[in-house]
């Protein structure tokens, strides 16, 4: 049976550690589950789109060589909600995870202070 979760697809060419792990903590802080899957794809927008299309919740996060993207299954592949570069702060990545969960819960987004 397919797990009901926010799907996170990441490029196999990256190591998900350090600041990037904050995405998971942001989702966890909002009380929702997530599922992480590696992929040969490198583009965060494509990864986010695949993740959102495969999630029963309709929300996905892509972590690619170009950054981290929050996507919804109703949006076009290259028009995600948010994309932040890999150089972003851990607070920004945590807020991206929180916003993925808030999108599902219908709550207002948290906007990073001074974020890119």
DAGI-V613809 format. One record per residue. N is the residue number from 1. RES is the residue in one small letter. PSI is psi in degrees with one decimal (none if undefined). Layout:
n->N res->RES psi->PSI
n->N res->RES psi->PSI
This chain:
n->1 res->x psi->137.2
n->2 res->x psi->132.8
n->3 res->x psi->136.8
n->4 res->x psi->112.8
n->5 res->x psi->166.3
n->6 res->x psi->121.5
n->7 res->x psi->135.4
n->8 res->x psi->114.8
n->9 res->x psi->134.0
n->10 res->x psi->154.3
n->11 res->x psi->130.2
n->12 res->x psi->-16.0
n->13 res->x psi->-3.5
n->14 res->x psi->153.7
n->15 res->x psi->123.5
n->16 res->x psi->94.3
n->17 res->x psi->175.0
n->18 res->x psi->-130.3
n->19 res->x psi->-34.4
n->20 res->x psi->-29.1
n->21 res->x psi->-20.0
n->22 res->x psi->-26.7
n->23 res->x psi->-45.4
n->24 res->x psi->-44.0
n->25 res->x psi->-35.0
n->26 res->x psi->-40.6
n->27 res->x psi->-45.2
n->28 res->x psi->-40.9
n->29 res->x psi->-31.5
n->30 res->x psi->-0.7
n->31 res->x psi->21.1
n->32 res->x psi->152.9
n->33 res->x psi->159.3
n->34 res->x psi->160.6
n->35 res->x psi->128.6
n->36 res->x psi->132.6
n->37 res->x psi->132.4
n->38 res->x psi->155.5
n->39 res->x psi->155.4
n->40 res->x psi->-15.1
n->41 res->x psi->146.2
n->42 res->x psi->-19.7
n->43 res->x psi->122.7
n->44 res->x psi->-33.0
n->45 res->x psi->-41.9
n->46 res->x psi->-44.9
n->47 res->x psi->-43.7
n->48 res->x psi->-38.8
n->49 res->x psi->-46.1
n->50 res->x psi->-43.2
n->51 res->x psi->-43.8
n->52 res->x psi->-37.6
n->53 res->x psi->-30.3
n->54 res->x psi->-4.4
n->55 res->x psi->133.6
n->56 res->x psi->-20.4
n->57 res->x psi->-10.4
n->58 res->x psi->10.4
n->59 res->x psi->135.1
n->60 res->x psi->157.6
n->61 res->x psi->133.1
n->62 res->x psi->131.4
n->63 res->x psi->106.0
n->64 res->x psi->-177.8
n->65 res->x psi->-18.7
n->66 res->x psi->-9.1
n->67 res->x psi->-161.6
n->68 res->x psi->129.4
n->69 res->x psi->135.3
n->70 res->x psi->125.4
n->71 res->x psi->154.5
n->72 res->x psi->145.1
n->73 res->x psi->-13.9
n->74 res->x psi->-5.0
n->75 res->x psi->156.8
n->76 res->x psi->151.4
n->77 res->x psi->-45.8
n->78 res->x psi->18.0
n->79 res->x psi->66.5
n->80 res->x psi->173.9
n->81 res->x psi->-51.8
n->82 res->x psi->144.6
n->83 res->x psi->130.1
n->84 res->x psi->142.8
n->85 res->x psi->158.4
n->86 res->x psi->-19.0
n->87 res->x psi->0.7
n->88 res->x psi->163.4
n->89 res->x psi->162.2
n->90 res->x psi->-31.7
n->91 res->x psi->-39.3
n->92 res->x psi->-44.8
n->93 res->x psi->-38.5
n->94 res->x psi->-43.8
n->95 res->x psi->-33.7
n->96 res->x psi->-43.5
n->97 res->x psi->-44.1
n->98 res->x psi->-42.6
n->99 res->x psi->-32.3
n->100 res->x psi->-44.4
n->101 res->x psi->-40.8
n->102 res->x psi->-32.2
n->103 res->x psi->-42.6
n->104 res->x psi->-41.0
n->105 res->x psi->-8.4
n->106 res->x psi->28.2
n->107 res->x psi->158.2
n->108 res->x psi->147.5
n->109 res->x psi->153.5
n->110 res->x psi->127.2
n->111 res->x psi->125.3
n->112 res->x psi->138.3
n->113 res->x psi->124.5
n->114 res->x psi->17.0
n->115 res->x psi->168.5
n->116 res->x psi->none
